Each structure stands twice: as structure tokens, then as C-alpha cells.
Amino acid sequence: MEMNDNPSGERKMQCSDENRCFELLESILDGELQDSGKEVLKEKLAKCQPCFEHYHLEQAIRDVLKTKCTKHAVPTELADKIRQQIQEIK
């Protein structure tokens, strides 16, 4: 990942290594990286607009999924109907 000094404080509008950066961002969101990775992320987000947007979009999606998706029991009738349709396909 390329880290350019950015004295103006403005974010780059294009990322030089988007796929690699997005993997890093997702690893951090997944809780797979330690504090050193978070420091790299902080620097990256301060300098790169696409990474900044991707990170916040991913974070928002994950927050919605955590708060809006609840576990509900599948109705027995539905489960039976699905099993029956699977058996018919076989």
C-alpha cells in the first residue's frame, strides 16, 4: 500500500491500490488486525477518498445488519414445504 505524504490535507480522489486497501479495511472491520493495522487505516482514511468512502459504507452496512437482522424461528409449515420441494427436485 502506497502512503504518500499529503501536506495539503486533502484526500486523493483515486486509490493507487484499491483492491489491497479494501482487503485491509475489511480485515480491520472484521476485527482481524491489531492496533498497528488500525494506525495504518487511520492514515489511509485521512489521505484517500475512495478508501474513506468504502470504509464508512462497509461499516454502515455491518451496523445495519447487526441491529436489524434478528433471529426468528422458521415456521414449521415453511420448513416442511421447503424440505418437500427439495425432495421433489432430487
Order of alpha helices (4+ residues) and beta strands (2+ residues): alpha-alpha-alpha-alpha
